[in-house]
Amino acid sequence: MAQTCSHLETAELGTYCPSCGIQVRCKSCRKVLTLAARFCIECGSATGAPANNLMSTDKPHEETNNGQRNVIEFEEDTKGRRFHATVSDNAIEAISHPVSLFLTRGTNLQPRRSKANASDAVEEELLVSGTDFMLEPEILDRQAENVGRDVPKKLSPATDEQLDTQRLKELFRERGGRLRLEEPQLKAKGKLDYTRRLTYLFLYAEERAGNESVLRSTLTTILDDSSVSDGNARSWIAKESALVKDGDNVHLNSAGRRAARAYLKEVFTDEIQPGWLPGEAGSSRSSKMKTTTSKPGKGEQPTKGSKGKGGRTSKVTSNWVPKWTALGLLPNAYFVFKEKSITEKGLLGLWAIRKALGDEGKIVASKSLRNFLYHAFEFKLHIRSLESAFKGKTAEGRVLHIAGTRFQITPEGMGHVDKIVQESKATTAGGAAKAKAAG
């Protein structure tokens, strides 16, 4: 505990020691002060100047201008702000830099109250539009540091490479330690064109991810996932000069990189119509699409005929639909699902195919599903609409995206359709019972 004046007992009712003149009690709360105290530890009030400084050995804050104060004033135009501060020599050194920032750039000072552990400088007063503030060096320092922080920074436009990286992340996602194609629509004109585009874009995506080259087996795997890895694809890869083959690795040269960027731009250009997708015939689907006399509804498209290339009857019409019809599970499926969403209509198709074919119908391509929905239930849906619906939130947990354009219904999805079917049968049975009772 700090030592107090030895003559304190003679000044129990007074403020100053009668022997040495040191202030020994707080003028505000009458708390006994410690030796050389500048503030009261109870209420924070500042002590007055000592009557006699003979006992003081530490004078770090001695005024050098005989008690004179330095005055800082600042004024602005009409209804502006008025700045007025009176500071000591010691304080002026501490606040000169932040005050300069304040005067030249402006700041937002908040009202402050005097604290017991205030700065060594004597209280400074800041008057702004008639409001009293405490001007403390540490406050101004913080304000000076914050000058300009809230000013919105002008964002620089993304470079071409940054834009490419963002678009590639929409096409490919890393799953299971490797990149996988998430968006199969590459605006291709046919199967071989799809192979070219997928190869260029995949190698470019790997390059943007920091892998200058990849194993040829890795490239083959992603082509397999989209069902386009065949003899034509291998022959093209072997002959393509824009692909640099280095032993077991392959990467793009500058020509291949330019081709990849051009393909990437086309994929995200709305003016270019959707093209060939895996699971379809070798040429662009738009060139072989048959139109009907009826106008397709929203999310629908004209459906191909039942015969495939060379006049052969497709497996959907020759095998899948007859097997489903023979089950007789839901003869009124059209009326039950006609007001349902595209996702639920797609689930109906996957559910019916699994019921009719068993494990053979476990995984279904979107093209085959589209044809089955038309021939079995007369629902005309666009392949892109089905694929988008199956990748949306309403299909989460009910449909698995296996690879490319192939999908699989989950047990949860099967149960969802079973529930709709049972509710439909219960409604039909209830209606029949009411009709019989009425008759």
Buried (B, 14 or more C-beta within 10 A) or exposed (E): EEEBBEEBEEBEEEBBBEBBBBBBBBBEEEBBBEEBBEBBBBEBBBBEEBEEBEBEEEEEEEEEEEEEBEEBEBEEEEEEBEBBBBBBBBBBEBBEEBBEBBEEEEBEBEEBEEEEEBBEBBBBEBBBEEEEBBBBBEBBBEBBEEBEEEEEEEEEEEEEEEBBBEBBBEBBEEEEEEBBBEBBBBBBBBBBBBBBBBBBBBBBBBBBBEBEBBEBEBBBBBBBBBBBBEEEBBEBBEEBEBBBEEEEBBBBEEEBBEBBBEBBBBBBEEEEEBBBBBBBBEBBBEEEEEEEEEEBEEBBBBBBEBEBEEEEEBEBBEBBBEBBBEEEBBEEBEEBBEEBBBBBBBBBBBBBBBBBBEEEBEBBBBBBBBBBBBBBBEBBBBBBBBBBBBBEEBBEEBBBBBBBBBBBBBEEBBEBBEEBBEEBBEEEEEEEEEEEEEE
